[in-house]
Amino acid sequence: MSLNNAIQPIYRTYRSLVKTLFEESQQTKHASALGLHSFLTNFLFCAFLCLLIDVLNVLTKLCKTMQSRDLLYSYVKPKIAIAIGEIKGMKNVSGLALKSFEGNCALMPAGNPQKEGSLELTPRNVLS
């Protein structure tokens, strides 16, 4: 659950974070701000972040169920099976965050489009 608590704020404040890093890199010419901006706007990072959010939502729900005070053993196995099914189902149907990402990303070729992960995203409408 703590990983979910660490990742959720990045996802929720993504636009502001990217905008702030971009402005900081332009105004102060700090290489670290530009580097972080480039990393955060990388297609693979954004896609992974959304996939991670979707998977962590399922695992957090399962974790909270397992921490229930009056949990019955007979209740555990079906809940685990449901969580596994939901995660496996993401192979065929994207979760909510990944669907949002797929629908909102605006791709722009960066440097070398043949290099894996070299597509960068515009700060607007990438993650909602």
Stockholm file with secondary structure:
# STOCKHOLM 1.0

chainA/1-128         MSLNNAIQPIYRTYRSLVKTLFEESQQTKHASALGLHSFLTNFLFCAFLCLLIDVLNVLTKLCKTMQSRDLLYSYVKPKIAIAIGEIKGMKNVSGLALKSFEGNCALMPAGNPQKEGSLELTPRNVLS
#=GR chainA/1-128 SS CHHHHHHHHHHHTHHHHHHHHHHHHHHHCCHHHHHHHHHHTBHHHHHHHHHHHHHHHHHHHHHHHHTCTTCCHHHHHHHHHHHHHHHHHTTTSCCHHHHHHHHHCCEEECSCTTSTTCEEECSTTSCC
#=GC SS_cons         CHHHHHHHHHHHTHHHHHHHHHHHHHHHCCHHHHHHHHHHTBHHHHHHHHHHHHHHHHHHHHHHHHTCTTCCHHHHHHHHHHHHHHHHHTTTSCCHHHHHHHHHCCEEECSCTTSTTCEEECSTTSCC
//
